[in-house]
């Protein structure tokens, strides 16, 4: 069987490829470190200046406490009852490309408080944005529910979206919420607040 012979040029080429692989490996490690740094800065941005409090929509400074963040782990209801909780959970859902769920849920909460003469316009907007089959932020519901919601939206009442809102809530409760509680974003926030408390 003939042996394999490599000319000097081929050996140089092979060594060059090995050097390339080593360089790629180092670049990959640098990318991983950079990703870690990006994640840290993302978390810092996501939970802005915990020591100085988180600004809520009414521009009042609210201090987030470890106790409040612990309460978020008791139920999705408690998490969503907190303005700050909604914000942190929304960022988590954004990282999972499923923020339409919380946006729809919040839109439904707002819809329930709408005056009767504005129901039609808001129902149409919610339907177009979240429910119809080609909606930009389409929620994950079956065909029957989509059709039933379309009919209810045409002749809207304050309860038109109740059934579909409950379905989306259950989806978040069973799927995203448990992952959120195990996520780095939640655990790091809790750890940071507990560290600040013990100082």
Buried (B, 14 or more C-beta within 10 A) or exposed (E): EEEEEEEEEEEEEEEEEEEEEEEEEEEEEEEEEEEEEEEEEBBEEBBEEBEEBBBBEEEEEBEBBBEBBEBBBEEBEBBBEBBBBBBBBBBBBBBEEBBBBBBBBBBBEEBEEBEEEEBBEBBEEBBBBBBBEEBEBBBEBEEEBBEBBEEBBEEBEEEBBBEBBEBBBEBBBEBBBEEBBEBEBBEBBBEBBBEEEEE
